[in-house]
Amino acid sequence: MRNAANRAVIQVGGMSKPLALPETIKDSDLQIAKKDCELLAEAIEQNPKLWQALNEAIAASDFEAATRLVIGAGLSEQDIKAKGGGFIWIIVIVILLYATKVY
């Protein structure tokens, strides 16, 4: 049974999304997280203005515009999975790192 320590809530621009953290992380999960990092690094290098526009849209709580930007850049979860990634894993890794910094 999961306890509250295995859950995170991501809140951005008035949007709140719960995320259940995994009880274990397999080697295959880490390979997906690595691919996520590679895909993000490539996207940042190729289109830095996208990230500025995405930040502005989210800061304005304009999630429809943010979604259009992500889809237009080929960075939807479906797109990332088709390339061997899966953003949930990069989020898990960032939360784990953040939790060690907070406590």
C-alpha positions as CSV (number, residue, x, y, z in Angstrom):
1,M,0.0,0.0,0.0
2,R,1.3,3.4,-0.9
3,N,1.6,6.1,1.8
4,A,1.6,9.9,1.5
5,A,5.4,9.9,1.2
6,N,5.1,8.1,-2.2
7,R,3.0,10.9,-3.7
8,A,3.9,14.3,-5.1
9,V,1.6,17.1,-6.3
10,I,2.8,19.4,-9.1
11,Q,1.3,22.8,-9.0
12,V,1.9,25.3,-11.8
13,G,-0.1,28.4,-12.7
14,G,-3.2,27.4,-10.9
15,M,-3.1,23.8,-12.2
16,S,-2.5,20.9,-9.8
17,K,-1.6,17.4,-10.9
18,P,-1.0,14.5,-8.4
19,L,1.7,12.0,-9.2
20,A,2.2,8.7,-7.6
21,L,5.9,8.0,-7.2
22,P,7.1,4.5,-8.0
23,E,8.0,2.2,-5.1
24,T,10.9,0.9,-7.2
25,I,12.8,2.2,-10.2
26,K,14.0,-0.4,-12.7
27,D,17.0,-0.1,-15.1
28,S,14.6,0.1,-18.0
29,D,12.9,3.1,-16.3
30,L,16.3,4.8,-16.0
31,Q,16.9,4.3,-19.7
32,I,13.6,6.0,-20.4
33,A,14.6,8.9,-18.1
34,K,18.0,9.2,-19.9
35,K,16.2,9.3,-23.2
36,D,13.9,12.0,-21.8
37,C,16.9,14.1,-20.9
38,E,18.5,13.7,-24.3
39,L,15.3,14.7,-26.0
40,L,14.8,17.7,-23.8
41,A,18.4,18.8,-24.3
42,E,18.0,18.6,-28.0
43,A,14.7,20.5,-27.9
44,I,16.3,23.3,-25.8
45,E,19.2,23.6,-28.1
46,Q,17.1,23.6,-31.3
47,N,14.4,26.0,-30.0
48,P,15.2,28.2,-27.0
49,K,12.4,30.6,-27.8
50,L,9.9,27.8,-27.4
51,W,10.8,27.5,-23.7
52,Q,10.5,31.2,-23.2
53,A,7.0,31.2,-24.8
54,L,6.0,28.2,-22.9
55,N,7.0,29.8,-19.6
56,E,5.0,32.9,-20.5
57,A,1.9,30.9,-21.4
58,I,2.0,28.9,-18.2
59,A,2.7,32.0,-16.1
60,A,-0.4,33.5,-17.6
61,S,-2.3,30.3,-16.8
62,D,-3.0,29.9,-20.6
63,F,-2.7,26.1,-20.7
64,E,-4.4,26.0,-24.1
65,A,-1.6,28.1,-25.6
66,A,1.0,26.0,-23.7
67,T,-0.5,22.8,-25.1
68,R,-0.4,24.2,-28.6
69,L,3.3,25.1,-28.2
70,V,4.2,21.6,-26.9
71,I,2.2,19.8,-29.6
72,G,3.6,22.1,-32.3
73,A,7.2,21.3,-31.2
74,G,6.6,17.6,-31.2
75,L,7.0,17.3,-27.5
76,S,3.7,15.8,-26.4
77,E,3.9,12.7,-24.2
78,Q,2.8,10.7,-27.3
79,D,5.6,12.2,-29.4
80,I,8.2,11.5,-26.6
81,K,7.1,7.9,-26.1
82,A,7.3,7.3,-29.9
83,K,11.0,8.4,-29.6
84,G,11.7,6.1,-26.7
85,G,11.1,8.4,-23.8
86,G,8.3,9.1,-21.4
87,F,8.3,12.4,-19.4
88,I,6.9,10.8,-16.3
89,W,10.4,9.4,-15.5
90,I,12.2,12.7,-15.9
91,I,9.6,14.3,-13.5
92,V,10.2,11.5,-11.0
93,I,13.9,12.1,-11.1
94,V,13.5,15.8,-10.7
95,I,11.2,15.3,-7.7
96,L,13.7,12.9,-6.1
97,L,16.4,15.5,-6.5
98,Y,14.2,18.3,-5.2
99,A,13.1,16.2,-2.2
100,T,16.7,15.7,-1.1
101,K,17.3,19.5,-1.4
102,V,14.2,20.4,0.7
103,Y,14.8,18.0,3.5
